[in-house]
Amino acid sequence: MTERSQKAFPVSWDQFHRDARALAWRLAGAGPFTGLVAITRGGLVPAAIIARELDLRVVETVCVASYHDYKNQGGLQVLKTIAADIGDGGGAGILVIDDLVDTGKTAKVVREMLPKAHFATVYAKPQGRPLVDTFITEVSQDTWIYFPWDMGLAFQPPIAKDAAG
């Protein structure tokens, strides 16, 4: 897929915080959870917000690299696994958080580690959506989400100009 054929979905800090809190509201009835696993790096920010909102103190990470050049998903690499005591019981009572489920490749790897965990993402694309239990916003597969931690302030051309291109 070329950059030109992708739709841009820029997300501000305010919007992301609202969406992450909305996810926490939705998750409040899905627990109780005994701990949270953030899929790094994208899951760190929503995990912090959700851990605060749900009063979760046990926070672990699993480090999976899939985007190696910020645009194209490559081969998956598990850089850090989950602590053994978190994975006991297949992850029952554990909440897994990520910013986005795209193709579902990362979610599939982590779900194999914690098959009984509850998986939640702020945003979901159609290919990965079946792998998460809870999400807030679905975007099309050809949409590129620009997260606030990846952006600086810059001019954005009008949509009509880009579409006429």
C-alpha positions as CSV (number, residue, x, y, z in Angstrom):
1,M,0.0,0.0,0.0
2,T,1.4,3.3,-0.9
3,E,1.6,6.3,1.4
4,R,-0.8,8.2,-0.9
5,S,-3.5,5.5,-0.7
6,Q,-3.5,5.6,3.1
7,K,-5.9,7.8,5.1
8,A,-4.4,9.9,7.9
9,F,-5.9,9.8,11.4
10,P,-4.0,12.2,13.6
11,V,-4.7,11.9,17.3
12,S,-4.0,14.7,19.8
13,W,-2.9,14.2,23.4
14,D,-6.4,15.3,24.5
15,Q,-8.2,13.0,22.2
16,F,-6.0,10.0,23.1
17,H,-6.5,10.7,26.8
18,R,-10.3,10.8,26.3
19,D,-10.2,7.6,24.3
20,A,-8.0,5.8,26.9
21,R,-10.4,6.9,29.7
22,A,-13.3,5.7,27.6
23,L,-11.6,2.4,27.4
24,A,-11.1,2.3,31.1
25,W,-14.8,3.0,31.6
26,R,-15.6,0.1,29.3
27,L,-13.2,-2.2,31.1
28,A,-14.4,-1.3,34.6
29,G,-17.2,-3.8,34.2
30,A,-15.1,-6.5,32.6
31,G,-12.9,-7.2,35.7
32,P,-11.8,-7.6,38.3
33,F,-8.3,-7.6,37.1
34,T,-5.3,-8.5,39.3
35,G,-2.7,-6.9,37.0
36,L,-2.0,-5.3,33.7
37,V,0.5,-6.1,30.9
38,A,1.4,-3.2,28.5
39,I,2.5,-4.2,25.0
40,T,5.4,-1.8,24.4
41,R,6.0,0.7,23.3
42,G,2.6,1.8,22.1
43,G,0.7,0.3,25.0
44,L,2.7,2.2,27.7
45,V,0.6,5.4,27.5
46,P,-2.8,3.9,27.6
47,A,-1.7,1.4,30.2
48,A,-0.6,4.2,32.5
49,I,-4.0,5.9,32.1
50,I,-6.0,2.6,32.5
51,A,-3.9,1.4,35.5
52,R,-4.7,4.7,37.2
53,E,-8.4,4.7,36.4
54,L,-8.9,1.0,37.5
55,D,-6.5,1.3,40.4
56,L,-4.2,-1.5,39.2
57,R,-0.8,-1.5,40.9
58,V,0.7,-4.6,39.3
59,V,2.0,-3.4,35.9
60,E,4.2,-5.6,33.6
61,T,5.4,-5.2,30.1
62,V,5.9,-7.4,27.1
63,C,8.2,-6.0,24.5
64,V,7.3,-6.9,20.9
65,A,8.8,-5.1,17.9
66,S,6.9,-5.2,14.7
67,Y,7.2,-1.8,13.1
68,H,10.9,-1.3,12.3
69,D,10.7,1.8,10.1
70,Y,7.5,3.5,11.5
71,K,5.5,2.7,8.4
72,N,5.8,-0.9,7.5
73,Q,5.2,-3.9,9.7
74,G,8.0,-6.4,9.5
75,G,8.9,-9.6,11.2
76,L,7.9,-9.8,14.9
77,Q,10.6,-9.9,17.6
78,V,9.8,-10.6,21.2
79,L,12.4,-8.5,23.0
80,K,11.2,-9.1,26.5
81,T,8.7,-11.7,27.7
82,I,6.2,-11.5,30.6
83,A,7.3,-12.3,34.1
84,A,6.5,-15.9,35.1
85,D,4.3,-15.0,38.0
86,I,2.1,-12.8,35.7
87,G,1.6,-15.6,33.2
88,D,0.6,-18.2,35.9
89,G,-2.8,-19.6,35.1
90,G,-2.6,-18.6,31.5
91,G,-3.1,-14.9,32.4
92,A,-6.5,-15.3,34.1
93,G,-7.3,-11.9,35.7
94,I,-4.7,-10.1,33.6
95,L,-5.6,-7.1,31.4
96,V,-3.4,-6.7,28.3
97,I,-3.3,-3.2,26.9
98,D,-2.0,-1.8,23.5
99,D,-2.7,1.4,21.6
100,L,-3.8,-0.3,18.4
101,V,-4.4,-3.7,16.9
102,D,-3.6,-3.5,13.2
103,T,-3.0,-6.9,11.5
104,G,-3.3,-8.8,14.8
105,K,0.2,-10.3,14.5
106,T,1.4,-8.8,17.8
107,A,-1.8,-9.6,19.6
108,K,-1.6,-13.2,18.4
109,V,1.9,-13.6,19.8
110,V,0.9,-12.1,23.2
111,R,-2.4,-14.1,23.3
112,E,-0.4,-17.3,22.9
113,M,1.6,-16.2,26.1
114,L,-1.6,-15.2,28.0
115,P,-4.5,-17.1,26.5
116,K,-6.9,-16.3,29.4
117,A,-6.1,-12.6,29.6
118,H,-8.5,-9.9,28.6
119,F,-7.1,-8.0,25.6
120,A,-8.0,-4.3,25.1
121,T,-6.8,-1.7,22.7
122,V,-7.8,2.0,22.2
123,Y,-8.0,1.6,18.4
124,A,-8.7,-1.4,16.2
125,K,-8.4,-2.2,12.5
126,P,-10.6,-4.9,10.9
127,Q,-7.9,-7.5,10.4
128,G,-6.9,-7.4,14.1
129,R,-10.2,-6.7,15.7
130,P,-11.2,-10.4,16.3
131,L,-8.1,-10.8,18.5
132,V,-9.1,-8.1,21.1
133,D,-11.9,-8.3,23.6
134,T,-12.5,-4.6,24.1
135,F,-11.6,-1.5,22.0
136,I,-13.0,2.0,21.6
137,T,-12.6,3.1,18.0
138,E,-12.4,1.1,14.8
139,V,-10.6,2.6,11.8
140,S,-10.3,1.2,8.3
141,Q,-7.3,-1.1,7.5
142,D,-5.8,1.6,5.1
143,T,-5.8,4.3,7.8
144,W,-2.5,5.3,9.4
145,I,-2.9,6.5,13.0
146,Y,-0.6,9.3,13.9
147,F,-0.2,9.1,17.7
148,P,0.6,12.2,19.7
149,W,4.0,10.9,20.8
150,D,5.1,10.5,17.2
151,M,4.2,14.0,16.1
152,G,5.3,17.6,16.4
153,L,3.2,20.6,15.4
154,A,3.2,20.9,11.6
155,F,0.9,22.2,8.8
156,Q,-1.5,19.7,7.4
157,P,-2.7,20.1,3.8
158,P,-6.5,20.2,3.3
159,I,-8.1,16.8,2.5
160,A,-9.6,18.1,-0.8
161,K,-6.1,19.0,-2.0
162,D,-4.8,15.6,-1.2
163,A,-7.7,13.8,-2.8
164,A,-7.5,15.8,-6.0
165,G,-3.8,15.0,-6.3
